[in-house]
């Protein structure tokens, strides 16, 4: 299967890699359709992101299709179009047990600390997939970045009539993945 790997800072390499395993319990096999490119991806490309090891297949802002699911998966089914929540917290450490999965002692980010979606197919925990019938793959790839802004706004708890200033950078672009052209 085709993939793009960030082999070293500023150095992408087209690869042929093995097909992923069949999804196990609680997992789903996904096909990447669209990938957003954000500031994290740019920092990884430039060699400035401290949690990124080379070589790595990037890709964490994704619009995907579910191809197969393992046992015990009820939230998605084959054919679903989904956004991906790339933060794979353990659920067992102190922070996770307190409801702070973002502070997980064992946190792995799909496409940053582990290989991600810049390949034709991959396997991910099914609980990190969010189906949406009415969104396009392009829109699904933007859900993760928009969720960050939504979360920040909620944490700021603005009240009606208050003025707020939101500062930040949105996704730099959307990559349409056409692996036949690699």
N, C-alpha and C positions, 0 to 999 in steps of 0.2 A: 504494500500500500504506500502511497505517496505522502510525504510529510516535508515540512520546512523546519529546519533546526537552526537555532542561533548557536553556532559553533564557538564563537568568540565575539568580543565586542566588535560591532560593525561588520560582522561576517555571517551571513546566512548561507545555508547549504541545503540543496534539494536532496532528499533521501528516499530510498525504498526501505521501508521497515516492515516487520512482521505484523500480520493482522493481530488485533487484540484478542485475548481469550474471550470465551463466552461469558456473559455476565453471571456472577455468582449471586448468592442470596443478598438482597437489598441493593443490587447494582443494575445498571442499564447500559446497553451498548448504544452509542449515539453516533450520528453522522453530522459533521460540522457543515453548515451551509454558509454562515456569515460570521465574521470575527471583527469586533471593534478593536481599534488600536488606541490605547490611552497613554497617559503620562508614565505609568509603570512600565509599559512596553518600550517606550522611548528610552527611559532610564536603563532598562536592561540592555537594549541595543547599544547604547553608548558606554556600557560598562560601569554605570554609576549606581546600580541598585544592589544594596548589601546582601539581600537574601536570594540572589539569583546565581546559580552555578552553571557553568558552561561545560559541555554542551547541553542544551535544553530545547525542547519543543515548546514554544510559548503558546499563548492563547487562552484567555480567561473571560473575555467578554464575547459570549457566543450565542448565536441562534442555531439551534440543533433540531434534528429529527430523531426520535426514539426508534431504533431498529429492533431491539429485543430487550426483554427484562428477565431478571433472575427471580428465584422464589422470594416470596414475602414482599413483593413490590405491588402496592395498591394505588400509588399516587399518579403513575403514568403507565401508558400502554404503547405498544408498537404503533407508529404512525403519528403520535403526538408531536407537535411542534413546541419547543420549550426554550426558555432562557435558562442559563446555568448560574447557580450560586456557587462561586468558585472557592469559597472558604470552607475547607474541610477540617472542622474542629472535631476533637476526639469524643466529646460528650461525657468524659469520665473524670477529668482533672478538676481541681478546686474551682477554677474560673468557670468551666462549663457547667458544673453542678450548681453554681450560683446564678446561671443564666447569662454569663458574659463570654459567649463562645468566641467573640473577637479577641479575647485575651487568653485563649487556649494555650496551654503550655506546649502542646504538640501540634499547633496549627500548621497546616500545609495548604498552600494556595495553588489550585489547579492552574497550570500554565506559568507559574512563577517558581515555586519550590519543588514542583514535580512536573513531568511532561503534561502538556495541555492539549488544546484543541486545534492547533495548526497542522492537522493531519486529517485524513479522510474519515477515520472512525476511531473512537476511543471508548473506554469503559469508565464510568463514574458512579458514585453513590446516587441512587435514584432519589433519595430525599433532597438532593441538591438540584433537582430539575423542577422547573415551574412551567406547567403547560398553559398555553393561551391560544384559544381557537381563532381569535380575530386579529392577532398581530402577525405581521410579516416577519420573515427571518431577520431582516434589517432592524426592525423594531425590537425583536427579541434580543438581539445583540447589544442593544442600548439599555436594557432593563437594569443590569448590574450597576452601571454608572449613574443612572437616574435614581436608583434606590439609595445610593450613598448620599446624594443631595436631599432626598426625601427624609432620610434618617437624620441628617444634620439639621434640617429645618424642624423636625419634631423635637430633637434634643434642645434646640434653641427656644422652643415653646413661645413663639411670638403670639401676642394677643391682638385682637382686632383693633385697628387704628394705629398700631405701632409701625414705624418704618424700620426696615431691615435692609442690609446690604449683603448680598451673596457674592462671594468672590471665589473663583475657581476656574478650572479648565475642563471643558467637556472632552469627549472622545475626539481624537485627531482625525480619524477616518474609519471607514468601514471597508474591510477587505472582502471582496467576493471571491470565495474559494473555488477555483476551477482547476482541480488537480491534473486534469488532462493536459494542461499547458505547461506544467513544470518541466 
